[in-house]
Amino acid sequence: MEAAALTESRTELRTAAGTAWKSDSFLGARSTGCAQATTVGERCFGDEGVAMSRYEDDSSMILVLQAGLGSSDLANLIWQNKAWLLEQYEDSLREQWLISAQQSSSPNITYRKADQLHEFPIRCAFLNEVYSPFVDVEQVSVASEVTQSYLDSEGLWPLIKALVRTVLPEGQQFTKTVYLAGMGLGGSHAALASMYLKKNDDQVYDTYVVAAPGFQCIAKNLYSKDMMHYDTHSQIKVYLHVMDALAGPVDQYSGTVCKYGLHNFTAAEPFYDACERIVGHTGPELFWRPSTTSTTTTLELATDEQKATQAALEQYNQNITEAKAAFDQCVFFTHSIWYALLLFVSEDTLNLDGSTDGGCETVDPIDQADKYGRCPSTATAQTDCDSFFEPQAQVSMQMLGMIVGITGGVILCCAILGIAAVRHIQKNAMDDVSMSADHGPPSNGCMARLLRNCGIYVGAGKRDRAKEARIRAKKARDKRKNRNQEKTTLLEEGAEGTPTPGVVVPSSTVVGKQGDAESLPADSNLADEEVGGKKGKKEKKEKKQKKDKSEPSAGDPADDEPVDAISVRVLDETEVRAPEASGDDLLGSAFQEKPKKKKKKDTERDTE
């Protein structure tokens, strides 16, 4: 039907053009049964290659580039834009619905995309599907005299350049105004040819394309040596429907982009619901059309969980089938040149100055390095698919419970053993000194210390715990005895000199140096009785002499004076203040001598 409509319309166009139609040319492999066997003549349905028609009058020349007819066009579109369809198509289609078509969102659009469990198999199958712009690349190579490797790497582009050069040879100057034009995939070819001629011939040809997919990332990724995609290409003017799902959401444009059909895109249109139905789906869900399908439904043998999973999968497959049918219906109108002509007749759609009801805008090109990553790659999809299909270990709840229980038991045992080890090490550390006396010096080395902490003494004899207890008791008694002796010594030193603060002398007595007027008692007989007679004085004197020999004088006159005797004075109760004993002070708390007449005492001592 499409071929018949094209043939009829082409005949009418050429009749109206009269002598302005000059030629048709084709480059590629002719299909079986096509009457034209050379590069001259119109294309046939099923030809593999590119075609171009030339219209010319006295002042202008128009070159109209055409893509092939048949399934090869869709394969070529996917081959050029697979990365975009994988990564960007879903978001671009939603943006087209909300911004270009100015329609509102809905819950169905928001939740239309399936989860990874269902969508990833389709995404990865689409990624791994091998697409080519040719059904038989070898036949095209022979017919066009272009190497097969060149066609494999650049697709139809070598044929486009060769076909354009048959009319616009390099270096030739034209007095007529040259225009380039095209529709659909042929429109993208016309835009690429315009960018190519601008770089190589330094010629700017106005280019008008209708319903053409984007071409910026194609130019950057595939044909950067022949054109400067990052240059400003204001000579290119693109016209597309506000909801063209085969052009607008695919790749990016540069130049002036005008969108039409906004005034007519309402719920009254027969394809409105179909276009809304596809929004929210991914590119693989809509573009992957496998040639064969297979089912593995075994509901009669499946468990309830498997049945639920199988039912959900069948529902998802049904939704995808409906979405693909809606996609074809939406594209049939919005991507059609016939529907565009019907709308262009109305001044509500196309104005005399070339503007449209959907608005026109200037689109900047992608920068040379694409520093913002506007052109995607398939690397992310490849990584996702590799991780999605990696075999994963299935862990049952019973196994998970065993793992948790065993792990918890090990942790608990380690905690108990750790506490016991710490306590044992602390005890052994306290016993090391006493044990070394019984067992000899402990062995050195890391292993010996580790064994000793565990209660094993390397090179030591058998432990005698009763003897260890006796040694510890003896050490405690010696410690107390030493402490009492130290306090007694302090008391005696205080008796030879100035009273030591904090020491209480029994019987309310105070000791002092002879010659201290304040410390001498009034009753000499009482003093003699307290001292203990001449024998006591002699012992004190000998002790004093020994002390003087052990501590030589530093030359102080006051220190050189000998102390002949020790005098003791009994204090009455009003002069003695005995604080309560406290702590381990076995001698009681010290008393404090009242500081009265201190200045007089110091003066008398200096005089003596």
C-alpha positions in Angstrom: 0.0 0.0 0.0 2.8 2.4 0.9 4.6 1.6 -2.4 1.4 2.2 -4.4 0.7 5.5 -2.7 4.3 6.7 -3.3 4.2 5.7 -7.0 0.9 7.5 -7.6 1.9 10.7 -5.7 5.3 10.8 -7.5 3.6 10.7 -10.9 1.4 13.6 -9.9 4.3 15.6 -8.7 6.3 15.1 -11.8 3.4 16.0 -14.0 2.9 19.3 -12.1 6.7 20.0 -12.2 6.9 19.5 -15.9 10.4 20.1 -17.2 11.6 21.0 -13.7 12.0 17.4 -12.9 15.4 16.4 -14.3 16.5 13.0 -13.1 16.3 10.1 -10.6 19.4 8.3 -9.5 20.1 5.4 -7.3 23.3 3.8 -5.8 23.2 0.4 -4.3 21.8 -3.1 -4.9 18.6 -3.4 -6.9 15.9 -5.7 -5.7 14.7 -8.7 -7.7 12.3 -7.7 -10.4 13.1 -4.0 -10.5 13.0 -2.7 -14.1 15.9 -0.3 -13.4 19.2 -2.1 -13.3 21.6 0.8 -13.3 22.2 4.0 -11.2 19.8 5.9 -13.5 16.1 5.6 -12.7 13.7 5.7 -9.8 14.1 3.3 -6.9 12.1 0.2 -6.5 10.5 -1.2 -3.3 13.1 -3.4 -1.5 16.2 -1.7 -3.1 19.2 -1.5 -0.8 21.0 1.8 -1.0 20.1 5.5 -1.4 18.2 7.4 -4.0 18.1 11.1 -5.0 15.8 13.2 -7.3 16.8 16.4 -8.9 14.5 19.3 -9.6 15.8 22.4 -11.4 14.7 25.6 -13.0 16.4 28.7 -14.2 17.4 30.0 -10.8 17.5 27.1 -8.4 18.2 23.4 -8.0 16.7 21.1 -5.4 18.3 17.7 -4.5 15.9 15.4 -2.6 17.6 12.5 -0.9 15.6 9.3 -0.2 16.3 6.4 2.0 15.6 2.8 0.9 12.2 1.2 1.0 11.3 -1.7 3.2 12.7 -3.2 6.5 16.3 -2.0 5.9 15.3 1.6 6.9 14.4 0.6 10.4 17.5 -1.6 10.7 19.6 1.3 9.6 18.0 3.6 12.2 18.6 1.2 15.0 22.2 0.5 13.8 23.0 4.2 14.0 21.2 5.0 17.2 21.3 1.8 19.4 23.0 3.5 22.3 20.5 6.4 22.2 17.5 4.0 22.1 19.0 2.1 25.1 19.8 5.0 27.3 17.9 8.1 26.3 14.8 7.2 24.3 12.5 6.8 27.3 13.3 10.2 28.8 13.2 11.9 25.4 9.8 10.4 24.6 8.4 11.6 28.0 9.9 15.1 27.4 8.3 15.2 24.0 4.9 14.4 25.4 5.1 16.9 28.3 6.9 19.8 26.5 6.6 19.5 22.8 3.0 18.2 22.7 2.1 20.1 25.9 0.2 17.2 27.4 -0.2 16.3 31.1 1.3 13.3 32.8 -0.8 10.5 34.4 -0.2 7.7 36.8 -0.2 5.2 33.9 2.8 7.0 32.4 4.6 7.1 35.7 4.2 3.4 36.5 4.3 2.0 33.0 7.9 1.1 33.0 8.4 -2.5 34.2 10.9 -3.6 36.8 14.3 -5.0 35.9 13.2 -8.6 36.3 11.0 -8.2 33.2 12.6 -5.3 31.3 16.2 -6.4 31.4 15.8 -9.6 29.4 14.4 -7.4 26.6 17.0 -4.7 27.0 19.8 -7.2 26.9 18.4 -9.1 23.9 18.1 -5.7 22.1 21.7 -4.9 23.0 23.0 -8.2 21.8 21.0 -8.2 18.6 23.2 -7.5 15.6 21.8 -4.8 13.3 23.0 -3.8 9.9 21.8 -1.2 7.3 22.0 -3.9 4.7 20.3 -7.2 4.2 23.1 -8.3 1.9 26.1 -6.1 2.3 28.2 -8.1 -0.1 25.7 -7.5 -2.9 25.6 -3.8 -2.2 29.4 -3.6 -2.2 29.6 -5.2 -5.6 26.8 -3.0 -7.1 28.2 0.3 -5.7 31.9 -0.6 -6.0 32.5 0.4 -2.4 34.5 -1.9 -0.2 32.5 -4.1 2.3 34.6 -3.0 5.3 33.8 0.6 4.4 30.1 -0.2 4.4 30.3 -2.2 7.6 31.8 0.7 9.5 29.9 3.7 8.0 26.7 2.2 6.7 25.0 4.2 3.9 27.3 7.3 4.3 29.8 6.3 1.5 26.8 5.9 -0.9 25.4 9.3 0.0 28.6 11.1 -0.6 29.1 9.4 -4.0 25.6 10.1 -5.1 25.8 13.8 -4.1 29.1 14.2 -5.9 27.5 13.1 -9.2 25.6 16.4 -9.2 27.8 18.6 -7.0 31.4 17.8 -8.0 34.1 19.0 -5.7 35.5 22.4 -6.6 32.6 23.3 -9.0 30.9 26.7 -8.6 27.1 27.0 -9.3 25.3 30.1 -10.3 22.0 28.7 -9.3 20.8 28.4 -5.7 21.1 24.9 -4.4 18.8 23.4 -1.9 19.0 20.0 -0.1 15.9 18.3 1.1 14.7 14.9 2.4 12.0 13.1 4.4 12.5 10.7 7.3 15.8 8.9 7.2 16.4 10.6 3.8 16.1 13.9 5.7 18.9 12.9 8.1 21.0 12.0 5.0 20.3 15.5 3.5 21.4 17.2 6.8 24.7 15.1 6.9 25.4 16.0 3.3 24.9 19.7 4.0 27.4 19.5 6.9 29.8 17.6 4.7 29.7 20.1 1.9 30.1 23.0 4.3 33.4 21.6 5.6 34.9 20.2 2.4 33.6 22.7 -0.2 33.1 25.7 2.1 29.7 26.0 0.6 26.5 26.6 2.6 23.4 25.1 1.1 20.0 25.7 2.7 18.6 22.3 3.8 15.0 21.5 4.6 14.1 18.2 6.2 10.8 16.8 7.3 10.3 14.1 10.1 14.0 13.4 10.2 15.6 11.6 13.1 18.4 13.5 14.9 21.9 13.5 13.4 24.2 15.2 15.9 25.5 12.1 17.7 25.7 10.2 14.4 28.0 12.9 12.9 30.1 12.9 16.1 30.5 9.1 16.5 30.6 7.9 12.9 31.5 10.7 10.5 33.6 13.2 12.4 36.4 13.1 9.8 34.0 14.3 7.1 32.1 17.0 9.0 32.3 19.3 12.0 29.2 18.5 14.0 30.2 21.1 16.6 30.0 23.9 14.1 26.9 26.1 14.0 24.8 24.8 11.1 22.1 27.5 10.8 21.5 26.4 7.2 19.6 23.3 8.4 15.9 23.7 9.1 14.0 20.7 10.6 10.2 20.2 10.6 8.7 17.5 12.7 5.4 16.7 14.4 5.1 17.4 18.1 4.6 13.7 18.8 6.7 12.0 16.1 7.9 9.0 18.1 10.3 7.9 15.3 12.1 11.3 14.9 11.9 13.7 17.8 13.1 11.3 20.6 15.9 9.9 18.5 19.3 11.7 18.7 19.7 15.5 18.7 19.4 18.2 16.1 21.4 21.4 15.3 20.2 24.4 13.5 16.5 25.6 13.5 13.9 23.1 14.6 10.2 23.8 14.0 7.4 21.6 15.4 4.0 21.4 13.8 0.6 19.7 14.6 0.2 21.1 18.1 -3.1 22.8 17.2 -4.5 19.5 16.0 -3.1 17.2 18.6 -6.1 16.6 20.8 -8.1 13.7 22.2 -10.3 13.9 19.1 -7.5 12.6 16.9 -7.7 8.8 16.2 -4.0 8.3 17.1 -4.0 10.5 20.3 -4.6 7.5 22.6 -2.0 5.4 20.8 0.7 8.1 21.2 -0.2 8.4 24.9 0.0 4.6 25.3 3.7 4.4 24.5 4.9 7.1 26.8 6.8 5.6 29.7 8.2 2.6 27.8 11.8 2.1 27.0 13.4 2.1 23.6 14.1 -1.7 23.7 10.5 -2.4 24.7 9.2 -0.6 21.5 12.0 -1.2 19.0 13.0 -4.8 19.7 11.1 -7.0 17.2 12.4 -10.5 17.4 11.8 -12.6 14.3 11.0 -15.7 16.4 9.3 -16.1 19.7 9.2 -19.0 22.1 7.2 -19.8 25.3 8.0 -22.1 28.2 4.7 -22.0 30.0 4.2 -25.1 32.4 1.6 -23.8 34.7 0.2 -27.3 35.4 3.6 -28.3 36.9 4.5 -25.1 38.6 4.3 -24.1 42.2 2.0 -21.3 43.4 5.0 -18.9 43.5 6.0 -19.9 40.0 2.5 -19.5 38.8 2.3 -16.0 40.1 5.6 -15.1 38.5 4.5 -16.7 35.2 1.2 -14.8 35.3 3.0 -11.5 35.9 5.4 -12.2 33.0 2.4 -13.0 30.7 0.8 -9.7 31.7 4.0 -7.8 31.0 4.3 -9.4 27.6 0.8 -8.5 26.8 1.4 -4.9 27.8 4.5 -4.8 25.5 2.6 -6.2 22.6 -0.1 -3.5 23.0 2.6 -0.8 23.3 4.2 -1.9 20.1 0.9 -1.8 18.2 0.2 1.6 19.6 3.7 2.8 18.6 3.1 1.7 15.0 -0.2 3.5 14.9 1.2 6.7 16.4 4.1 6.7 13.9 1.9 5.9 11.0 0.4 9.4 11.4 2.9 11.6 13.1 5.9 10.4 10.9 3.9 10.5 7.6 4.8 13.0 4.9 1.1 12.8 3.7 -0.2 13.8 7.1 2.3 16.6 7.2 1.1 17.9 3.8 -2.5 17.8 5.1 -1.5 20.0 8.1 0.7 22.4 6.0 -2.3 23.4 3.9 -3.7 25.2 7.0 -2.2 28.5 8.0 -2.9 27.6 11.6 -0.1 25.0 11.2 2.4 26.5 8.8 2.8 30.3 8.5 4.0 32.2 5.5 7.3 33.0 7.1 8.0 29.3 7.7 7.2 29.2 11.4 4.8 26.6 12.8 2.1 26.3 15.5 4.4 24.3 17.7 7.1 27.0 17.6 10.6 27.2 16.2 13.9 27.3 18.1 17.6 27.4 17.4 19.4 24.3 18.8 23.1 24.6 19.6 25.4 21.8 18.5 27.1 19.4 20.8 30.6 20.6 21.7 33.5 18.9 20.1 34.6 16.9 23.2 31.0 16.3 24.4 32.1 17.1 27.9 28.5 16.8 29.2 28.1 13.4 27.8 25.0 14.2 25.6 25.8 11.3 23.3 25.5 8.0 25.2 27.3 4.8 24.7 26.4 1.1 25.2 28.9 0.6 28.0 26.4 1.2 30.8 23.9 -1.2 29.3 26.6 -3.8 28.8 27.6 -3.6 32.4 24.0 -3.8 33.6 23.4 -6.9 31.4 26.6 -8.6 32.6 25.7 -8.2 36.2 22.0 -9.1 35.6 22.8 -12.5 34.1 25.6 -13.4 36.5 24.7 -16.6 38.4 23.6 -15.9 41.9 23.7 -18.3 44.8 20.3 -19.1 46.3 20.3 -19.2 50.1 17.3 -20.8 51.8 15.8 -19.5 55.0 16.8 -22.7 56.8 20.4 -22.2 55.7 20.3 -18.5 56.6 19.0 -19.5 60.1 21.9 -22.0 60.6 24.4 -19.4 59.5 23.1 -16.8 61.9 22.9 -19.3 64.8 26.4 -20.7 64.3 27.8 -17.2 64.0 26.0 -16.0 67.1 27.3 -19.1 69.1 30.8 -18.5 68.0 30.7 -14.9 69.0 29.2 -15.8 72.5 31.8 -18.4 73.1 34.6 -16.0 72.2 33.2 -13.4 74.5 33.1 -15.9 77.5 36.5 -17.1 76.8 37.8 -13.6 76.5 36.4 -12.5 79.8 37.8 -15.6 81.5 41.2 -15.0 79.9 41.3 -11.4 81.1 40.5 -12.4 84.7 43.1 -15.2 84.6 45.8 -12.9 83.2 45.1 -10.3 85.9 45.4 -12.9 88.6 48.6 -14.3 87.2 50.1 -10.9 86.9 49.5 -10.3 90.7 51.0 -13.8 91.4 54.1 -13.4 89.2 56.3 -11.9 91.9 55.5 -14.5 94.5 55.7 -17.4 92.0 59.1 -16.3 90.9 60.3 -16.8 94.5 59.0 -20.3 94.5 59.6 -21.4 91.0 62.6 -19.4 90.1 62.8 -16.5 87.6 60.1 -16.8 84.9 61.3 -17.8 81.4 61.5 -15.0 78.9 60.1 -15.0 75.3 56.7 -14.5 73.7 55.7 -18.1 74.1 56.8 -18.3 77.7 54.8 -15.2 78.6 51.7 -16.5 76.7 52.0 -19.9 78.6 52.5 -18.1 81.9 49.3 -16.0 81.3 47.5 -19.3 80.7 48.8 -20.6 84.1 51.6 -22.7 82.7 55.1 -21.8 84.0 57.9 -23.0 81.8 60.9 -24.4 83.8 59.0 -24.0 87.1 58.2 -26.6 89.6 54.8 -27.6 90.9 52.9 -24.8 92.6 52.5 -24.9 96.4 49.4 -22.8 96.9 49.6 -23.1 100.8 53.1 -21.8 100.7 52.1 -19.0 98.4 49.4 -17.9 100.8 52.0 -17.9 103.7 54.4 -15.8 101.7 51.6 -13.3 100.9 50.6 -13.1 104.6 54.2 -12.6 105.6 54.6 -9.8 103.1 51.5 -8.1 104.4 52.9 -8.3 108.0 56.2 -6.9 107.0 54.5 -4.1 105.2 52.6 -3.1 108.3 55.7 -3.4 110.5 57.7 -1.2 108.2 55.0 1.4 108.3 54.9 1.4 112.1 58.7 1.7 112.3 58.7 4.7 109.9 56.2 6.5 112.2 58.2 5.7 115.3 61.3 7.2 113.7 59.4 10.3 112.9 58.3 10.6 116.5 61.9 10.2 117.7 63.2 12.8 115.3 60.5 15.1 116.6 61.7 14.6 120.2 65.2 15.8 119.2 64.0 18.9 117.5 60.9 21.0 117.0 57.7 19.1 117.6 56.5 17.4 114.5 53.0 18.6 113.4 50.4 15.8 113.3 52.0 13.6 116.2 50.4 13.3 119.6 52.8 12.4 122.4 51.2 10.2 125.1 50.8 11.5 128.6 50.5 15.0 127.2 54.2 15.5 126.9 56.3 17.6 124.5 59.9 17.2 123.8 62.3 20.0 123.0 65.9 21.1 123.0 67.7 22.0 126.2 68.0 25.6 126.7 64.6 26.4 125.3 63.1 28.6 128.0 59.6 27.9 127.0 60.0 24.1 127.0 61.8 23.8 130.4 59.4 22.7 133.2 59.2 24.7 136.4 59.8 21.6 138.5 63.3 20.2 137.8 62.6 17.1 139.9 59.6 16.3 137.7 61.7 16.8 134.6 64.4 14.5 135.9 61.9 11.9 136.7 60.3 12.1 133.2 63.7 11.9 131.4 64.7 8.8 133.4 67.8 10.0 135.2 71.4 10.2 134.2 71.3 7.0 132.3 68.6 8.3 130.0 70.5 11.5 129.5 73.7 9.6 128.6 71.9 7.6 126.0 70.3 10.6 124.5 73.7 12.4 124.4 75.4 9.4 122.7 72.6 9.3 120.1 73.0 13.0 119.5 76.7 12.6 119.0 76.2 9.8 116.5 73.8 12.0 114.6 76.3 14.9 114.6 79.0 12.6 113.2 76.7 11.3 110.4 75.6 14.8 109.5 78.6 17.2 109.3 78.0 20.8 110.1 77.8 23.2 107.2 79.5 26.0 109.2 76.4 27.4 110.9 77.2 28.6 114.4 73.8 27.7 115.7 74.2 24.1 114.4 77.7 23.7 116.0 76.3 24.2 119.5 76.0 20.9 121.3 72.8 19.8 123.0 73.7 18.7 126.5 70.3 17.3 127.6 66.8 16.7 126.7 64.2 18.5 128.8 60.6 17.5 129.0 57.7 19.7 130.1 54.3 18.4 131.1 51.5 20.3 129.5 48.2 20.8 131.2 45.0 19.9 129.5 44.4 23.5 128.2 47.6 23.4 126.2 47.1 20.1 124.6 44.7 19.5 121.7 44.7 15.9 120.6 42.8 15.2 117.4 41.2 11.9 116.9 43.2 9.1 115.3 42.4 8.1 111.8 43.5 5.7 109.1 46.5 3.5 109.7 48.1 6.0 112.1 48.9 3.5 114.9 50.4 6.3 117.0 47.4 8.5 116.8 47.1 11.9 115.2 49.7 14.5 115.8 49.2 17.4 118.1 49.9 21.0 117.3 51.8 23.3 119.6 50.2 26.6 120.2 52.2 29.3 118.5 52.1 31.7 121.5 55.3 33.5 122.4 56.8 32.2 119.3 58.8 35.4 118.7 60.2 35.3 122.2 61.2 31.6 121.9 63.0 32.3 118.6 64.9 35.2 120.2 66.1 33.2 123.2 67.2 30.3 121.0 69.3 32.6 118.8 70.9 34.1 121.9 71.8 30.7 123.4 
